[in-house]
Amino acid sequence: MEVKEPKIAVLGGGSWATAIAKICLMNPERSINWYLRRQDQIDDFKRLGRNPSYLSSVQFDTNRINFNADLNEVVRTSDILIFATPSPFLKSHLQKLTESLSDKIVVSAIKGIVPDENMIISDYFRTVYNVSDDNLMVISGPCHAEEVALARLSYLTIGCQNRENGKLLAGMMACNFVKTAVIDDVDGLEYASVLKNVYAIAAGLCHGLKYGDNFQAVLISNAIQEMLRFINIVSQKHRNIKESAYLGDLLVTAYSKFSRNRTFGTMIGKGYSVKTAQLEMEMIAEGYYGTKCIKEINERYKVNMPILDAVYNILYGKISPAIEVKLLTDYLR
C-alpha cells in the first residue's frame, strides 16, 4: 500500500514564504496549505496567480494551493508546518493559535529570534508550545528568495534531532534547482542564522562608509571566528563552521545585492537614521532585532564579540558609524 505523503503548510506571506511554497510545489502531484493572515491578499493571489506583494514574477497553479486566513484551520489540516514569518511578528501571529502543535512537525524557516523573549525559534516552540525535539526542524543555508524565484541552483540544510523526519523534509524540498542536506545541529544553525544577519549589517555599514573589499574580507573572516566562539559557548555540540549552512550563509548575506541586512547597514553607513532606513526599505531587516537580542544574551556568557558590540553601539547606542567602525578597524586582524 502506498504511504500517503504528509501535508505541508506554509505560514507567512513574504518573499521567503513564497520561495518555500515554490520549492514545495515543484512536485507536480503535490498540493499545500498556505496561511496568509489577510483575506484580501488571498483574493488578490487567486485572481493574479501570484503573490501580489512579493516575488511577483513567480506564477503559481492556485488549484494546488489551499489558502486560508484561519491559522487554526491550517494547523488542524496539516502535518508539517513551515513557519516563514518575520521573527518580530511570530509571537503576535501565534496569539490566535488554539490548536495543539504537539503532534505536528514544526519547521522554522525564520532566520531570526523572538525579540521579547531573546529565544531562538526552536526554543520558543519547545518552551511555549511543548513541541518535542523530535518534531522540531530548522531550514537554513545560503539561499536568497530572489534566486529561488529565478530557479538558480541553491542549497538548503535541514537541522533536526530526528534524522528520519529530517530526511523526509529534505526529500520533499529537493528539486532540480535545490539540493538538500540534513544535520543535527538545530540550535547552532539558528544562532548562526541570527548572527549572519548582524554581520551583514556590519558589512553594509562598512560599504556605506566606503571601506573596500580588502577590509570586507578581514571583517568577514573575523565574523566567522566570532560566530564560532559564541555558538560553541551557547550550544556545545560538534560542528564544522566551514559548512555552507554557516560560512556560506554568512558570505551570501554579507555580500549579496539581495541581502536586506546588508542594504540596511549600507543605508546607516551613508547617514540614514535607523528609523528612516527601516521606513524606506519597506522590508524587515532581521539583524536589527537580532543585534539587541544576542547582545543581551551575551551579557550572561561574556563572549568576546567586538563586531556585534560595534553594530549594537551604532544601532542602539546612536554612536557615529564612522567613529565606531574606525575603533573596530584598530581591533581586527
DRENDRENPA-121059 format. One record per residue (C-alpha): residue number from 1; residue in one letter; x, y, z. Coordinates in steps of 0.25 Angstrom, whole numbers. Layout:
N
+-----+-----+-------+-------+-------+
!   n ! res !    px !    py !    pz !
+-----+-----+-------+-------+-------+
! NUM !   a !     X !     Y !     Z !
...
+-----+-----+-------+-------+-------+
END
This chain:
333
+-----+-----+-------+-------+-------+
!   n ! res !    px !    py !    pz !
+-----+-----+-------+-------+-------+
!   1 !   m !     0 !     0 !     0 !
!   2 !   e !     5 !    14 !    -4 !
!   3 !   v !     8 !    23 !     8 !
!   4 !   k !     1 !    36 !     8 !
!   5 !   e !    11 !    48 !     7 !
!   6 !   p !     9 !    57 !    19 !
!   7 !   k !     2 !    70 !    16 !
!   8 !   i !    11 !    83 !    17 !
!   9 !   a !     6 !    96 !    21 !
!  10 !   v !    14 !   109 !    19 !
!  11 !   l !    11 !   120 !    29 !
!  12 !   g !    15 !   134 !    24 !
!  13 !   g !    13 !   143 !    12 !
!  14 !   g !    26 !   149 !    10 !
!  15 !   s !    37 !   146 !     0 !
!  16 !   w !    44 !   135 !     7 !
!  17 !   a !    30 !   128 !    10 !
!  18 !   t !    27 !   130 !    -5 !
!  19 !   a !    40 !   124 !    -9 !
!  20 !   i !    38 !   112 !     0 !
!  21 !   a !    24 !   110 !    -6 !
!  22 !   k !    30 !   110 !   -20 !
!  23 !   i !    40 !    99 !   -15 !
!  24 !   c !    29 !    90 !    -9 !
!  25 !   l !    21 !    91 !   -22 !
!  26 !   m !    32 !    87 !   -31 !
!  27 !   n !    26 !    73 !   -29 !
!  28 !   p !    14 !    74 !   -39 !
!  29 !   e !     6 !    64 !   -31 !
!  30 !   r !     7 !    72 !   -18 !
!  31 !   s !    -3 !    82 !   -12 !
!  32 !   i !     0 !    90 !     0 !
!  33 !   n !    -8 !    98 !    10 !
!  34 !   w !    -4 !   113 !    11 !
!  35 !   y !    -7 !   122 !    23 !
!  36 !   l !    -8 !   137 !    19 !
!  37 !   r !   -14 !   146 !    30 !
!  38 !   r !   -21 !   155 !    21 !
!  39 !   q !   -33 !   151 !    13 !
!  40 !   d !   -31 !   162 !     2 !
!  41 !   q !   -17 !   157 !     0 !
!  42 !   i !   -22 !   143 !    -3 !
!  43 !   d !   -33 !   148 !   -12 !
!  44 !   d !   -22 !   156 !   -20 !
!  45 !   f !   -13 !   144 !   -20 !
!  46 !   k !   -24 !   135 !   -26 !
!  47 !   r !   -28 !   146 !   -36 !
!  48 !   l !   -14 !   148 !   -41 !
!  49 !   g !    -8 !   134 !   -39 !
!  50 !   r !     4 !   140 !   -32 !
!  51 !   n !     7 !   147 !   -19 !
!  52 !   p !     3 !   162 !   -21 !
!  53 !   s !    13 !   167 !   -12 !
!  54 !   y !    26 !   158 !   -12 !
!  55 !   l !    33 !   151 !   -23 !
!  56 !   s !    22 !   154 !   -32 !
!  57 !   s !    29 !   148 !   -44 !
!  58 !   v !    27 !   134 !   -39 !
!  59 !   q !    14 !   129 !   -45 !
!  60 !   f !     6 !   118 !   -37 !
!  61 !   d !    -4 !   108 !   -40 !
!  62 !   t !   -14 !   112 !   -29 !
!  63 !   n !   -22 !   100 !   -31 !
!  64 !   r !   -11 !    93 !   -23 !
!  65 !   i !   -12 !   103 !   -12 !
!  66 !   n !   -22 !   103 !    -1 !
!  67 !   f !   -21 !   117 !     4 !
!  68 !   n !   -27 !   120 !    18 !
!  69 !   a !   -27 !   132 !    27 !
!  70 !   d !   -31 !   124 !    39 !
!  71 !   l !   -18 !   119 !    46 !
!  72 !   n !   -25 !   109 !    54 !
!  73 !   e !   -31 !   102 !    42 !
!  74 !   v !   -18 !   102 !    34 !
!  75 !   v !   -11 !    95 !    47 !
!  76 !   r !   -22 !    85 !    48 !
!  77 !   t !   -22 !    80 !    34 !
!  78 !   s !    -6 !    80 !    32 !
!  79 !   d !     5 !    70 !    37 !
!  80 !   i !    17 !    79 !    34 !
!  81 !   l !    16 !    94 !    38 !
!  82 !   i !    27 !   102 !    32 !
!  83 !   f !    27 !   116 !    39 !
!  84 !   a !    33 !   127 !    30 !
!  85 !   t !    28 !   140 !    36 !
!  86 !   p !    38 !   151 !    41 !
!  87 !   s !    43 !   148 !    55 !
!  88 !   p !    37 !   161 !    61 !
!  89 !   f !    23 !   157 !    57 !
!  90 !   l !    23 !   142 !    61 !
!  91 !   k !    19 !   144 !    75 !
!  92 !   s !     7 !   152 !    71 !
!  93 !   h !     3 !   143 !    60 !
!  94 !   l !     2 !   131 !    69 !
!  95 !   q !    -7 !   138 !    79 !
!  96 !   k !   -18 !   133 !    70 !
!  97 !   l !   -14 !   119 !    72 !
!  98 !   t !   -23 !   110 !    80 !
!  99 !   e !   -19 !    96 !    73 !
! 100 !   s !    -9 !    88 !    79 !
! 101 !   l !     5 !    87 !    72 !
! 102 !   s !     9 !    74 !    80 !
! 103 !   d !     6 !    64 !    68 !
! 104 !   k !    11 !    73 !    57 !
! 105 !   i !    25 !    74 !    51 !
! 106 !   v !    29 !    89 !    53 !
! 107 !   v !    39 !    95 !    44 !
! 108 !   s !    45 !   109 !    45 !
! 109 !   a !    50 !   116 !    33 !
! 110 !   i !    51 !   128 !    41 !
! 111 !   k !    65 !   134 !    41 !
! 112 !   g !    63 !   142 !    54 !
! 113 !   i !    60 !   142 !    68 !
! 114 !   v !    48 !   145 !    77 !
! 115 !   p !    51 !   159 !    81 !
! 116 !   d !    43 !   160 !    94 !
! 117 !   e !    48 !   146 !    99 !
! 118 !   n !    62 !   146 !    94 !
! 119 !   m !    59 !   132 !    89 !
! 120 !   i !    63 !   125 !    76 !
! 121 !   i !    50 !   120 !    69 !
! 122 !   s !    52 !   105 !    73 !
! 123 !   d !    54 !   109 !    87 !
! 124 !   y !    41 !   117 !    87 !
! 125 !   f !    33 !   105 !    81 !
! 126 !   r !    39 !    96 !    91 !
! 127 !   t !    36 !   105 !   103 !
! 128 !   v !    23 !   111 !   100 !
! 129 !   y !    16 !   101 !    91 !
! 130 !   n !    22 !    88 !    96 !
! 131 !   v !    28 !    83 !    83 !
! 132 !   s !    37 !    71 !    85 !
! 133 !   d !    51 !    71 !    79 !
! 134 !   d !    48 !    60 !    70 !
! 135 !   n !    37 !    69 !    63 !
! 136 !   l !    45 !    82 !    62 !
! 137 !   m !    53 !    85 !    50 !
! 138 !   v !    60 !    97 !    44 !
! 139 !   i !    63 !   101 !    30 !
! 140 !   s !    76 !   109 !    27 !
! 141 !   g !    87 !   111 !    17 !
! 142 !   p !    91 !   121 !     7 !
! 143 !   c !    78 !   123 !    -1 !
! 144 !   h !    72 !   136 !    -5 !
! 145 !   a !    57 !   136 !    -8 !
! 146 !   e !    60 !   144 !   -21 !
! 147 !   e !    69 !   134 !   -26 !
! 148 !   v !    59 !   123 !   -23 !
! 149 !   a !    49 !   131 !   -31 !
! 150 !   l !    59 !   130 !   -43 !
! 151 !   a !    61 !   115 !   -41 !
! 152 !   r !    76 !   117 !   -39 !
! 153 !   l !    83 !   106 !   -32 !
! 154 !   s !    82 !   107 !   -17 !
! 155 !   y !    86 !    98 !    -5 !
! 156 !   l !    77 !    96 !     8 !
! 157 !   t !    81 !    90 !    21 !
! 158 !   i !    71 !    83 !    30 !
! 159 !   g !    74 !    83 !    44 !
! 160 !   c !    67 !    73 !    53 !
! 161 !   q !    69 !    63 !    64 !
! 162 !   n !    61 !    53 !    58 !
! 163 !   r !    68 !    49 !    45 !
! 164 !   e !    57 !    41 !    39 !
! 165 !   n !    48 !    54 !    40 !
! 166 !   g !    59 !    62 !    34 !
! 167 !   k !    61 !    52 !    22 !
! 168 !   l !    46 !    53 !    20 !
! 169 !   l !    46 !    68 !    19 !
! 170 !   a !    59 !    69 !    11 !
! 171 !   g !    53 !    59 !     1 !
! 172 !   m !    41 !    67 !    -1 !
! 173 !   m !    49 !    80 !    -3 !
! 174 !   a !    59 !    75 !   -12 !
! 175 !   c !    57 !    78 !   -27 !
! 176 !   n !    64 !    81 !   -40 !
! 177 !   f !    70 !    94 !   -34 !
! 178 !   v !    70 !    91 !   -19 !
! 179 !   k !    80 !    82 !   -13 !
! 180 !   t !    77 !    78 !     2 !
! 181 !   a !    85 !    72 !    14 !
! 182 !   v !    82 !    68 !    28 !
! 183 !   i !    90 !    71 !    41 !
! 184 !   d !    86 !    70 !    55 !
! 185 !   d !    91 !    84 !    60 !
! 186 !   v !    78 !    91 !    62 !
! 187 !   d !    82 !   102 !    72 !
! 188 !   g !    95 !   104 !    65 !
! 189 !   l !    88 !   107 !    51 !
! 190 !   e !    78 !   116 !    58 !
! 191 !   y !    89 !   124 !    65 !
! 192 !   a !    97 !   125 !    52 !
! 193 !   s !    85 !   130 !    44 !
! 194 !   v !    83 !   141 !    54 !
! 195 !   l !    98 !   145 !    55 !
! 196 !   k !   100 !   145 !    40 !
! 197 !   n !    89 !   156 !    39 !
! 198 !   v !    97 !   164 !    49 !
! 199 !   y !   110 !   163 !    42 !
! 200 !   a !   103 !   166 !    29 !
! 201 !   i !    99 !   179 !    35 !
! 202 !   a !   113 !   181 !    39 !
! 203 !   a !   117 !   179 !    24 !
! 204 !   g !   107 !   189 !    19 !
! 205 !   l !   112 !   199 !    29 !
! 206 !   c !   126 !   198 !    24 !
! 207 !   h !   121 !   198 !    10 !
! 208 !   g !   113 !   211 !    13 !
! 209 !   l !   125 !   217 !    19 !
! 210 !   k !   133 !   214 !     6 !
! 211 !   y !   142 !   203 !    12 !
! 212 !   g !   147 !   194 !     1 !
! 213 !   d !   148 !   179 !    -2 !
! 214 !   n !   161 !   177 !     6 !
! 215 !   f !   155 !   181 !    19 !
! 216 !   q !   142 !   174 !    16 !
! 217 !   a !   150 !   161 !    15 !
! 218 !   v !   156 !   164 !    29 !
! 219 !   l !   143 !   167 !    35 !
! 220 !   i !   136 !   154 !    30 !
! 221 !   s !   148 !   146 !    34 !
! 222 !   n !   147 !   151 !    48 !
! 223 !   a !   132 !   150 !    48 !
! 224 !   i !   132 !   135 !    45 !
! 225 !   q !   142 !   133 !    57 !
! 226 !   e !   133 !   142 !    66 !
! 227 !   m !   121 !   134 !    62 !
! 228 !   l !   128 !   121 !    65 !
! 229 !   r !   132 !   126 !    79 !
! 230 !   f !   118 !   130 !    82 !
! 231 !   i !   111 !   117 !    77 !
! 232 !   n !   121 !   108 !    83 !
! 233 !   i !   118 !   114 !    97 !
! 234 !   v !   103 !   114 !    96 !
! 235 !   s !   102 !   101 !    89 !
! 236 !   q !   113 !    91 !    92 !
! 237 !   k !   112 !    81 !    80 !
! 238 !   h !   122 !    77 !    70 !
! 239 !   r !   120 !    85 !    57 !
! 240 !   n !   128 !    89 !    45 !
! 241 !   i !   127 !   104 !    44 !
! 242 !   k !   132 !   104 !    29 !
! 243 !   e !   120 !    97 !    24 !
! 244 !   s !   111 !   104 !    15 !
! 245 !   a !   100 !   106 !    25 !
! 246 !   y !   109 !   114 !    34 !
! 247 !   l !   120 !   120 !    26 !
! 248 !   g !   112 !   120 !    13 !
! 249 !   d !   100 !   127 !    18 !
! 250 !   l !   109 !   137 !    25 !
! 251 !   l !   116 !   140 !    12 !
! 252 !   v !   104 !   142 !     3 !
! 253 !   t !    97 !   150 !    13 !
! 254 !   a !   109 !   159 !    15 !
! 255 !   y !   112 !   161 !     0 !
! 256 !   s !    99 !   159 !    -8 !
! 257 !   k !    91 !   170 !   -14 !
! 258 !   f !    79 !   163 !   -10 !
! 259 !   s !    82 !   164 !     5 !
! 260 !   r !    73 !   173 !    12 !
! 261 !   n !    82 !   173 !    25 !
! 262 !   r !    94 !   178 !    16 !
! 263 !   t !    85 !   188 !    10 !
! 264 !   f !    80 !   193 !    23 !
! 265 !   g !    94 !   194 !    28 !
! 266 !   t !    99 !   202 !    16 !
! 267 !   m !    88 !   212 !    18 !
! 268 !   i !    92 !   214 !    32 !
! 269 !   g !   107 !   216 !    28 !
! 270 !   k !   102 !   226 !    17 !
! 271 !   g !    96 !   234 !    28 !
! 272 !   y !    81 !   230 !    29 !
! 273 !   s !    75 !   229 !    43 !
! 274 !   v !    71 !   215 !    47 !
! 275 !   k !    56 !   219 !    46 !
! 276 !   t !    58 !   225 !    32 !
! 277 !   a !    65 !   213 !    27 !
! 278 !   q !    54 !   204 !    32 !
! 279 !   l !    43 !   212 !    26 !
! 280 !   e !    50 !   213 !    12 !
! 281 !   m !    53 !   198 !    12 !
! 282 !   e !    39 !   194 !    14 !
! 283 !   m !    44 !   180 !    18 !
! 284 !   i !    49 !   175 !    31 !
! 285 !   a !    64 !   174 !    34 !
! 286 !   e !    64 !   163 !    44 !
! 287 !   g !    78 !   167 !    48 !
! 288 !   y !    73 !   180 !    55 !
! 289 !   y !    66 !   171 !    65 !
! 290 !   g !    76 !   160 !    66 !
! 291 !   t !    87 !   170 !    69 !
! 292 !   k !    80 !   174 !    82 !
! 293 !   c !    75 !   160 !    86 !
! 294 !   i !    89 !   154 !    84 !
! 295 !   k !    96 !   166 !    92 !
! 296 !   e !    86 !   163 !   103 !
! 297 !   i !    88 !   148 !   103 !
! 298 !   n !   103 !   150 !   103 !
! 299 !   e !   102 !   158 !   116 !
! 300 !   r !   101 !   144 !   122 !
! 301 !   y !   112 !   137 !   114 !
! 302 !   k !   122 !   149 !   112 !
! 303 !   v !   128 !   144 !    99 !
! 304 !   n !   138 !   154 !    92 !
! 305 !   m !   129 !   159 !    81 !
! 306 !   p !   135 !   173 !    76 !
! 307 !   i !   127 !   173 !    63 !
! 308 !   l !   114 !   170 !    70 !
! 309 !   d !   117 !   181 !    80 !
! 310 !   a !   120 !   191 !    69 !
! 311 !   v !   107 !   189 !    62 !
! 312 !   y !   100 !   190 !    75 !
! 313 !   n !   106 !   203 !    78 !
! 314 !   i !   103 !   209 !    65 !
! 315 !   l !    88 !   204 !    64 !
! 316 !   y !    84 !   205 !    79 !
! 317 !   g !    95 !   214 !    85 !
! 318 !   k !    94 !   224 !    74 !
! 319 !   i !   109 !   225 !    73 !
! 320 !   s !   114 !   230 !    60 !
! 321 !   p !   117 !   219 !    50 !
! 322 !   a !   130 !   226 !    45 !
! 323 !   i !   135 !   226 !    59 !
! 324 !   e !   130 !   212 !    63 !
! 325 !   v !   136 !   205 !    51 !
! 326 !   k !   149 !   213 !    52 !
! 327 !   l !   150 !   207 !    66 !
! 328 !   l !   147 !   193 !    61 !
! 329 !   t !   158 !   194 !    50 !
! 330 !   d !   168 !   196 !    60 !
! 331 !   y !   164 !   183 !    67 !
! 332 !   l !   162 !   173 !    56 !
! 333 !   r !   174 !   165 !    50 !
+-----+-----+-------+-------+-------+
END
